[in-house]
Amino acid sequence: MATLGITDLKVGLGVNIKGNDCVILEAQHVKPGKGNTYVRTKYRNIRTGRVNEENFQQSAKFESVNMRTREMQYLYNDGDLYYFMDMETYEQVEVSTDLI
């Protein structure tokens, strides 16, 4: 996995933040007239679905996370679970309501 700096943070990028795999939702690079450059981010924890906002200083380093997206077909829901099917492999995946 590659080490990334704040200049590498882009929307949709998967990174490890504080031990959690996350996807960047917003990244705004800020150069104040006084002080150091920083990036204002909004990111989603992939496991919990929780969205956080945080500013990172220029010295911050991140590990990239390999992510793969697949288009799936919605099948049905059963209580707190939603079922989707991968149209290429016909594999069915269940996702909890918390992540949707």
Secondary structure, 3 states (H helix, E strand, C coil): CCEECHHHCCCCCEEEECCEEEEEEEEEEECCCCCCCEEEEEEEECCCCCEEEEEEECCCCEEECCCCCCCEEEEEEECCEEEEEECCCCCEEEEEHHHC
